[in-house]
Amino acid sequence: MPTLTRTSRSSPVQGVTTPEGPYESRDGDLVRNLANSDAGDFLELFEELQRQAARLLGLSPGQREMRMITHLVRSHLAARLVTSSSLAAASGLSYGTAIRTITRMDERGLIVRRTRTSSGKSVSLHPSAELLARWHEFAYRANRRVLAALEPKGQKRRTEVGRGSLQQRTCSILPPPPVLSNKVRLSRGLRVLVHADPTFTAMRTLKRQFEMILGTPIRSRALSIDPLKAEVTENSRMPQSKYDIVAIDYPWFGEMASNGYLRALNDLVAELGDDLNDFYPDTLASSRFRGVQYGLPAMMSAEPLVYRIDLLDCADLAPPRTVSQTLETARRLHDPTSGISGIAWNGGRGTPLGHSFIMIMSAFGKPVLNLRRTADGFDAERVDGEEMRPMFLSLEARQTVEYLLELMQYSPANVLSMNWYDRAVAYQRGKVALAYSHTMLAPLYECDPTSPAYRKTGYVPHPTGPRGQPIAPMGGYALAIPANLAAERLEGARAALRCLTSASAIKLYMVNGSLASPRVSVSRDPEVQAISPLVAAMDDMVADGYVRMWPRPPVPAISDVIGIAGQEVHDLLSGTKSIGASLRDAQNRADARMRELGYY
């Protein structure tokens, strides 16, 4: 979010738009220009900013603390250390007056003093959570007021939001995360294993800032989905964990928890209290097993169908809502001679195609396991016995593979090797008109102005089969603590886990490249919604009941079932097996695995 900073008189103000058009001048000239165009409005603006500063920041009449506040906040955002001496020097006050001012700010709860050494004699100064919240609210209001003052008269500012008014949707303007009052005590720093995606890339980009917040070095390792699962499993079999925190794909929680790989978070859940209600319900449900919470959501992705608004408009087509409409739309827009295919999807052998199969099958009306039906879907939390039986021999499974066979006619030539990243990149580069694509990778086109799909993308739930209901299958990751973590590291790991999944931290990921919020307050923050229309679109889909966990239930052996589906259906699509043989072999293999685990 832009904040108010004073431009030096020796440098021009670039790109300011006035009622007379673009204006470029030194800042003094800009003030005169605005004042002359409407002196009353400018004076009102100036007085309003002073009032907001006094009310929200609690400044003394002389505002001698303003330089200290801006220095503290700027240093916090840049992860620079501040001491009493450096803050006094930055204030422009005499040393004695500055130290007394720092003391008064400390007494009012605006500063956090944190020890730098084991002796406690040296401390660093940081803005408190209260000061960060006040400053952020002030900067947000001031920014909006300045933009309104600079707009041409009679021009109404456009704000993109989803359902309802901004006031109805907004929980609050979330400030940046503050430092922890007490440093996280972990020998050799925090060790984190994550997934290689935009959310965790943002977390790694913000490494210095989180090191400042936590007060400890951070070492992170990022892996793609299958190597990540293998590493978590291997690590769990060691005498002591190599990692303090690990990222777990939601469907893995049943397997990981039942095998004793993860530590229950009962104590942390109790500490969070009402804050737990800020997470989207299905993200919490996906990261627990048999009623016990084993992870805290770090992101929530969903797989809708994405489409190029401009291409559909040119062909006079509506966004497809059913599989038959999807086939017709893909057929109409499929133009290989122009380098554009109709639709992209995960067709790669194994896990990628397995995910496509189980999610599309859900849109035909049945999950891949025999889950118990509920009023609004299926029960994916309490699953046992016959409810674990795979459903490869169902009508919906057959309809799904028949649909995939038809889709291949309008798909890229390499669709049977495509994974999540490949299909998103094909859409980003304008190579396909439609795509089944996880919002986890939406920053590729939502945040890239050079993409043909930039600000030209629409989102709809999975197109439905004859007996299906609209759904956008949920995905994403939660952070968890390995069960074999050394006892002396538990307290630090819990503190770090709570910080890294807080609303303020999630917002920080969002404004640094992620578009996968697991929290209501973050999704409805106006600054976050301004990043991309996708944010409000996903919040709307959750409100409509489309984003659900049951297509990929977090039960033991679900990864095996997904892998089997991806292998057998790939044999079918590549022409080495018939539909009947492929689905029958998938059922037999999955049944054998469930019997091996003792479910029936």
Secondary structure by P-SEA (a helix, b strand, c coil): ccccccccccccccccccccccccccaaaaaaaaaaacaaaaaaaaaaaaaaaaaaacccccccaaaaaaaaaaaaaacccccaaaaaaaacccaaaaaaaaaaaaaaccbbbbbccccccbbbbbbcaaaaaaaaaaaaaaaaaaaaaaccccbbbbbbbccccccccccccccccccccccccccccbbbbbcccaaaaaaaaaaaaaaaaacbbbbbbbbcaaaaaaaaaaaaacccccccbbbbcccaaaaaaaacccccaaaaaaaaccccccccaaaaaaacccccccccccbbbbbcccccaaaaaaacccccccaaaaaaaaaaacccccccccccccccccaaaaaaaaaaaaaaccccccccccccccccccccccccccccccaaaaaaaaaaaaaccccccccccccaaaaaaaaaaccccccccccccccccccccccccccccccccccccccccccccccbbbbbbbccccccaaaaaaaaaaaaacaaaaaaaaaacccccccccccccaaaaaacaaaaaaaaaaaaccccccccccccaaaaaaaaaaaaaaaaaaccccaaaaaaaaaaaaaaaaaaaccc
